[in-house]
Amino acid sequence: MVTKKLLIIGHVWPEPKSSAAGSRMMQLIEAFQKEYYEIIFASACAKSDKAFDLSEIGIVQSTIEMNHTSFDHFVKSVNPDVVLFDRFMTEEQFGWRVAEHCPRSLRVLDTEDLHCLRKGRQQAFKDGVEFDQSYLFNDFSKREIASIYRCDQSLIISEVEMALLKNVFNVPEELLFYLPFQLDKISEETISNLPSFDERKDFITIGNFLHEPNYNAVLYLKEAIWPLIKQQLPSARLHIYGAYASQKVTQLHHEASGFLIKGYAEDVHEVMANAKVCLAPLRFGAGLKGKLIDAMLDGTPCAMTSIAAEGVFGTLEPNGFVEDDAESFAKKAILLYQNASLWKEKQQHGFKTLNVRFDKANFHDLFFNTLNDTVLKLQEHRHKNFTGQMLQHHALQSTKYMSKWIEAKNK
């Protein structure tokens, strides 16, 4: 069998226990390994102690440098069939070098989430106004959409973001592929082994604290939501987990009110499966929320905002309640916590959502058929994408010469 090569250029090394982005990357790696790709993962970022050791699963790990000709020699020696950039910023840095030295390599962008949507919503929130298109058309969107056009395929994690790219930014559909989280079906046996309603206690929330929407959600819980819950359920506690808890996070810890900052969770499924209700009061953000996926896998119903729920349930019932004001959010969280039959009903909605919307078997073949078809018709595919060629031409000039200037300066 002829082995194909995949070069993944990572903004960071994957940390599946720290972030949804890390889990997403491991799912993509598993999918390509199933298709017998030889995989090289390269990053210019320093490795943290939470990074997954990819050599354990047979992946070559390479450290690369930004703004350095050593990458040109590296990419030519690898000569990949497919290059996957894990964020648009990575494509900006290395895309022009890949295009110049390996023009026949298929260039794929994994957007993770639409950064321009997240940043726009965050700015609107800071300004205290409703998010609208004026916030969407920001500097991030100019860079991100340009990156999508320069690539041959972009992987989009949410149907909401697919619709936004097609209908608002008018990106051609053939440049986009909807690929949400890819999971194994959850079996009846797994479900039957989960702790029951009576075996669980307390509330939980989880999320990497380097991600601003997560920190903001914890503040919102502290200031507005948790006091309302605690008033009705005086013995309940809220366990707050997340990697990279800085001092501004840890100082929110308050033992007396049961507001407990626990920091990094070694095993998210253990802590999630023992909690009764998961709280996800995100006020801005984009993409799919890993905390909701984990909650559904562990049979933990959720109280969540519409931002948290976006793109997860489609036309299906959520695994809990979707509320956007603090009082209603707290009421529904308390209801879930106290009502066993309602709790079980919402839990079942979660299992159904996982098996209907995130079963990897529904996406695998379609994804690789699309990829292989694009490779076969690469010249024709690129000819149709004149905007991409135009942006590639200009990016090759501006990004290239900026990089060469930095390179010369560093000498």
N, C-alpha and C positions, 0 to 999 in steps of 0.2 A: 504493500500500500504506500502510495506517495504521501508523505507527511507534508501538510501545509504549515506555514509559520505564521504565528500571530505575535506581533510586537505590541504590548500595552505600554503606553507612556502615561505614568500616573502622576498626578499633582502631588499625591501623598502615597505612602505605602498603605495597603488595606488594613483596617482595624475593625474586623467584623463584630467584635464585642463592644466597640465604642460608638459605632454610628451605623445608620441605615445605608449610607454610601459604601461603607466597608462590606456590609452584607451583600449589597447589590453587586459589587465587584466580584466577590467570591462566587455568586450565582452565574455571572457571565463567564468566569474562568471555567467553572464546572461544565457549562454548556459547550464551550469550545473544546474542552478536553474530551467530551463525549463524541465530538466529531474528529477526534485524533489530530488536533492541531498541536504542534510543538509551540510552547508559549515562553516568551521572554518578557519579563516585567521590568521596566526601567523607570527610574525616578531620580530627579535632582534633589529631592527632599531628604532630610536626615530621618533615620528610622527611629521611631519611639519604641519603648519597651512593650507597648501594646500591639505593635505591628505583627501580623500573622507571618510566620516563617514559610514563605512560598516554596522553599526548597523541599519541604516535607511532602509536597504533592507533585514533585518533579518539575518545578518551574525554575528556569534560570533567572536569577536576580542580578540586575546590572545597575550600577550607579552612573548617572550621566551628568553632564554639566550644561548649564544654560549659557548662551552666548559664547559658545566655544566650538571650534572646528572639530574637536574630538568626536562630537556627536555625528558629524558627516561621515567619518570613517566607520563609526560604530553601525550606523543604520545601513550603510552600503554592505558591510560584512554580514549583517543579519539577513539583508535582502528579503524582507517579510512579504507574504502574500496580502496580509491585512495588518493595518496599523489602527489601534483603538486608542483614542485620546479620552481621558476620563473626565474632562471639563473643558470648556471653551478656552480657558486661560492656557491650558497645556497645548492646545492646537495652535494658539497664537504664537507661543514660544517655538514650537518644534515643527508645526505643519508645513511651513515654507521649506524647511530643510528636507523633510520627507518628500515633498512634491518635487524638489530639485534633484535629489539623489536617488529616489526610488519612485519614479513617476508612474510605474505600473502597479504599485501597491494600492489596494483599496483603502481609502481613508474613512474611518468610522468615528463619529463623535458620540460618546455617551454623555448626555446633558446632565445626568443625575437629577436635577430639577431645573426649571427655568430660573436662572439667577436674576434675570431682569424683572421677572414677576415678583420674586421674593423681595428684591431690593426696592422695587416700586411700592409694594404694599407696606414695607417697613417705613419708607419715607412718608407715605400718606398717614400712617399711624402716628409717626412723630409729629406731623403737622396737625394732627387732630381732625382730619377731614376724610370723607369717603374716598376710597381708591377709585380712580377712573383712568381713561387712556392717557391722559397727560402725564400720569405717574408711570405708566407702562413704557412710554416712548422715552426712555432715559439713555444715558451713555452705555449702560450695561447691555441694553437691548441692541444698540447699534453694533457692539462688538460680538454679542452672542449670535445674532441672526446672520452676521457676516460669516462667522465661523461655521454655522449650519450650512450656508451656501457653498463654502469652500470644501466641505466634506462630501463624500459620495453618498453616505447614509448617516442619519442621526437617530439615535435611540431615544425615544420619548417615554417617560415613565407613567404619565397620566393622560387620560383621555381629554381632560379639561385643557391641558397644555397642547395636545394635538390640535384641538379645535381652535385654540388661540393662535397657534402658528399658521394654520391654514386660512382662517377667516379674518384675522386681524392683520397679521403680517404678510398674508398671501404667499407663504412658502409652498412650493409645489409638493403635492402629496408623495411623489416618487422619491423625494429626498428624506422622508420621515418614516420611521417604523415604530409603532406602538409596542413597547416591551416593558410591562410592569414587573413587579417582583415575581420571580419564578420559584414556586414552592412545590414540594411533594404533596399529594393529597393527604388530608388528615383522616386517619382511619378510625373506625368505631372503637377499636382496641385502645388506641392512644387516648381517645376521648374518655373512655370508661376508666382509665387510670389517673385522670386529673382529679385533684382535690375537689370535694363537693362544696356546695354553698356553706354548709355548717362547719366544714373543716378550715374555712378561710377566715381571715380577719383583716381589718384595716384597708386603707386606700394606698394607691401607689401612683407615682408619675416617674417617667424616665426620659432621658435625652442628653446627648452630648452638650456640655455647657459652652463649648467654643462656638456653638450654633446659636446666634442671637435670638431666634424665635423661642428656643427652649428656655433660655434665661428669663426672657420677658414673661413667659407663661408661668414660671415659678414665682416671679414677683407678683403677678396677677392673683395667683393662688394665695400668696401670703397676705396681700393687702385687701382683697375683696371677697374671695370665694371660701377659703378655709375657715375664717371666723364664723361664717353663716352655717357651715357644716358642723363645726365644733359645738356651736350653740345647741344644736338639735341632738348631736351624738357626742356627749362629753367624754366618753371613754375611747373614742376612735382616734387613730393616729394616721398621719400621712408620711409615707416613706418615699423620699426623693432621691432617685439614683441618677448618675450620669458621670461620664468621664470628664476629666479636666475641670474639676470644681475649684475655682479660684477663691481668694479670700472674700470677694464680694458675694460669692455664693454661700460659702460656709458660715458667714456671719448672719445669714437668715435662719440658721438652726435655732429652734426654740423648744426645748424639752417640755416645758410646762404646758404649752399649747399643743403638743404632739406633732409639731412641724419639724420633721427629722431629716436633715441633710445626710444621706448615707454615702454619697460619692460613687465611685466606680463599682459596678456590679460584675463580679467574676462570672456569674451565671444568671443571665437575665431571665431565663425560663423558670429557674427555681424561685426567684423573688416574685415574679409576675404571677406564677401559678398559686402562690400562697396568699396573694392579695384578693380581696373581694371585689373591688372596683378600681378601674384605672381612670385617672383624670388627665384630659388632654385639652387644656384651655388655650390653645394657640391663637394669637391675635393677628399674626401675619406669618407668611411662609409660602412654600410652593412644593410641588412634587407629591410623593406619597409618604405618609408618616410611618416609619418603622415601628414606633411604639404601638400603633394600632394593630399592625400585623402581628407583633409579638403578643399583644393582649388576646387577639383572636386565637392564635395558636395555643395559648395557655388557658383558654376558656374564661377570660376575665372581661366581663362587660365594661363598657366605657361611657363616661360622660365626656362629651367633646364639643368643640366649636365647629362651625361650618368650614373654617379653614383647615382644621385637623381632618375632617371627614372627606374633604375634596378629593375626588378621583378614586376613592376607595370602594364605595358600595354600588356605584352605577344605579340600576333600578331596583336593587335589592334593599331589604330592610337593614338598618344599621345594627351593630351589636351593642346597642345602648341608646342614648339620647343625644341629639344635636341641639345645643342651645348657645346663644351668643350673648346673653346678658348674665351677669354674675348671680343674680337672685334665682333665675330659672335654672341655671346650671347647677347651683347648689341644691335646689329642691329635687331635681332629677337624680343627682348623685345620691342623695339621701334615700330616695325612693328605691333605687337599684340596690342600695346597701341593706334595706330592711325587708324587701319583698322577694321571698325565695322563688315564687312561681314566675314573676316578671323577670327576675335575674336569669332563670334557666331558659326562658323564652328568648331573651336577648343573646344569651350564650350560643344558642342554636343558630341564630342569624349569623353570628360570627363564623361558625364552622361552615355554613352554607356559602358565605361570601368567599372564604378561602378556596373552597373546592370548585366553585363556579368561575371565579374571576382570576385566580392566581395559580391555577394548576399548570405547571410548566409544560406538561404534555400538549396543552392547547397552543403553545407558542413556538416550541423548539423547531419543528420541521418547517413551519412557515418562515421563521426567521432565517434559517440556513438556506432554504430554497431561494429566498429573496436575495441573500448575500451572494450565493453562487451565481444567480442569474445576473446580478449587477456586475460581477467579475467578468462573466462571459461577454457582456455587452458594454464594457466599461467606456470605450471610446464614444459609442452612441449616447450612453447615459450622460457623459460629460458634455457632449456637444449640445444636448438639450438644455443643459444648465449653463447658459451663457453668463448669467449674473455671477455664478460661481467662478467661471473662468476669469471674468473681469475683476472680481474681488481677489482672486488668486494672484492675478497680474500685479495689482496695486499692493497687495499685502507682501508679495515677494519683494517689491521695491522698498516700501516703508519699513516693514518689520525686519527685513533682511539688513538694511543699512543701519537701522538703529542697533541691531544686534552686533553688526560688524564694528560700529563705533564703540560700543561697550567693550567688545573684544580687544580692540586696539588700545582703548583707555586702560584696560586691566593689565596690558603688557608693560 
